[in-house]
Amino acid sequence: MDAHPSKHESCKTCQYVLHSESSNTGLRCGYDYFHGHLFLRKVRLMTYYPVIHHYNTCEKFAKMESPLNIGDPLSA
């Protein structure tokens, strides 16, 4: 992970972004969601995750993987 994302990368292109109707920006940071226990993913409300803007980036940024670049998990 780069320390400084490029100018074309933002929260909107982060692999941890959550789309949320309860956010005034439509986006929430899902870093804790994806790094938390599977059980907690079901019981936490979306309001637990911070609202983010499409133009922001942070130190947790990770570039979203293209579905074409991800290998088939069943082919292993």
GUFI-274678 format. One record per residue (C-alpha): x, y, z; residue in three letters. Coordinates in nm, 4 decimals. Example, Ala and Ser with C-alpha at 12.3 -4.5 7.8 and 13.67 -1.06 7.14 Angstrom:
REM residues 2
<r east="1.2300" north="-0.4500" up="0.7800" rest="ALA"/>
<r east="1.3670" north="-0.1060" up="0.7140" rest="SER"/>
This chain:
REM residues 76
<r east="0.0000" north="0.0000" up="0.0000" rest="MET"/>
<r east="0.1378" north="0.3394" up="-0.0965" rest="ASP"/>
<r east="0.1768" north="0.5950" up="0.1791" rest="ALA"/>
<r east="0.0326" north="0.8616" up="-0.0504" rest="HIS"/>
<r east="-0.2457" north="0.7573" up="-0.2880" rest="PRO"/>
<r east="-0.2306" north="0.9146" up="-0.6322" rest="SER"/>
<r east="-0.4481" north="1.2127" up="-0.7150" rest="LYS"/>
<r east="-0.6927" north="0.9830" up="-0.9003" rest="HIS"/>
<r east="-0.7512" north="0.7623" up="-0.5977" rest="GLU"/>
<r east="-0.9974" north="0.8536" up="-0.3263" rest="SER"/>
<r east="-1.2358" north="0.6967" up="-0.0782" rest="CYS"/>
<r east="-1.4688" north="0.6294" up="-0.3721" rest="LYS"/>
<r east="-1.2081" north="0.3918" up="-0.5211" rest="THR"/>
<r east="-1.1011" north="0.2320" up="-0.1908" rest="CYS"/>
<r east="-1.1699" north="-0.1374" up="-0.1378" rest="GLN"/>
<r east="-1.3127" north="-0.0573" up="0.2075" rest="TYR"/>
<r east="-1.5878" north="0.1808" up="0.0912" rest="VAL"/>
<r east="-1.9450" north="0.1000" up="0.1957" rest="LEU"/>
<r east="-2.2376" north="0.2472" up="0.0064" rest="HIS"/>
<r east="-2.4942" north="0.3687" up="0.2550" rest="SER"/>
<r east="-2.8348" north="0.5305" up="0.2185" rest="GLU"/>
<r east="-2.8126" north="0.6516" up="0.5789" rest="SER"/>
<r east="-2.5078" north="0.8683" up="0.4998" rest="SER"/>
<r east="-2.5555" north="1.2193" up="0.3626" rest="ASN"/>
<r east="-2.2661" north="1.1511" up="0.1214" rest="THR"/>
<r east="-2.3801" north="0.7980" up="0.0331" rest="GLY"/>
<r east="-2.0483" north="0.6552" up="0.1535" rest="LEU"/>
<r east="-1.9080" north="0.5187" up="0.4785" rest="ARG"/>
<r east="-1.5659" north="0.3874" up="0.5711" rest="CYS"/>
<r east="-1.5857" north="0.0096" up="0.5940" rest="GLY"/>
<r east="-1.2311" north="-0.0542" up="0.7171" rest="TYR"/>
<r east="-1.3563" north="-0.1809" up="1.0544" rest="ASP"/>
<r east="-1.6330" north="-0.3767" up="0.8797" rest="TYR"/>
<r east="-1.3913" north="-0.5728" up="0.6636" rest="PHE"/>
<r east="-1.1363" north="-0.6218" up="0.9429" rest="HIS"/>
<r east="-1.3861" north="-0.7129" up="1.2135" rest="GLY"/>
<r east="-1.5280" north="-1.0455" up="1.3185" rest="HIS"/>
<r east="-1.7920" north="-1.1857" up="1.0824" rest="LEU"/>
<r east="-2.0524" north="-1.1813" up="1.3605" rest="PHE"/>
<r east="-2.0079" north="-0.8057" up="1.4114" rest="LEU"/>
<r east="-2.0761" north="-0.7390" up="1.0442" rest="ARG"/>
<r east="-2.4356" north="-0.8484" up="1.0979" rest="LYS"/>
<r east="-2.5138" north="-0.6720" up="1.4251" rest="VAL"/>
<r east="-2.3607" north="-0.3263" up="1.3773" rest="ARG"/>
<r east="-2.5751" north="-0.0521" up="1.2289" rest="LEU"/>
<r east="-2.4358" north="0.1457" up="0.9365" rest="MET"/>
<r east="-2.4217" north="0.4504" up="1.1637" rest="THR"/>
<r east="-2.1293" north="0.2799" up="1.3429" rest="TYR"/>
<r east="-1.9106" north="0.3377" up="1.0358" rest="TYR"/>
<r east="-1.7897" north="0.6947" up="0.9763" rest="PRO"/>
<r east="-1.9308" north="0.9038" up="0.6931" rest="VAL"/>
<r east="-1.6730" north="0.9764" up="0.4236" rest="ILE"/>
<r east="-1.6592" north="1.1940" up="0.1128" rest="HIS"/>
<r east="-1.5772" north="1.0656" up="-0.2342" rest="HIS"/>
<r east="-1.2784" north="1.3015" up="-0.2629" rest="TYR"/>
<r east="-1.1035" north="1.2068" up="0.0650" rest="ASN"/>
<r east="-0.8267" north="0.9550" up="0.1278" rest="THR"/>
<r east="-0.6639" north="0.8318" up="0.4463" rest="CYS"/>
<r east="-0.3797" north="0.6098" up="0.5627" rest="GLU"/>
<r east="-0.6119" north="0.3057" up="0.5445" rest="LYS"/>
<r east="-0.6657" north="0.3490" up="0.1689" rest="PHE"/>
<r east="-0.6320" north="0.0311" up="-0.0355" rest="ALA"/>
<r east="-0.6877" north="0.0301" up="-0.4086" rest="LYS"/>
<r east="-1.0007" north="-0.1534" up="-0.5158" rest="MET"/>
<r east="-0.9170" north="-0.4760" up="-0.6953" rest="GLU"/>
<r east="-1.0676" north="-0.5257" up="-1.0374" rest="SER"/>
<r east="-1.2852" north="-0.8396" up="-1.0517" rest="PRO"/>
<r east="-1.0797" north="-0.9439" up="-1.3557" rest="LEU"/>
<r east="-0.7588" north="-0.9431" up="-1.1492" rest="ASN"/>
<r east="-0.8938" north="-1.1651" up="-0.8737" rest="ILE"/>
<r east="-0.8362" north="-1.5352" up="-0.9212" rest="GLY"/>
<r east="-1.1145" north="-1.7902" up="-0.9033" rest="ASP"/>
<r east="-1.1108" north="-1.9269" up="-0.5443" rest="PRO"/>
<r east="-1.2564" north="-2.2578" up="-0.6628" rest="LEU"/>
<r east="-0.9767" north="-2.3226" up="-0.9133" rest="SER"/>
<r east="-0.7104" north="-2.3732" up="-0.6445" rest="ALA"/>
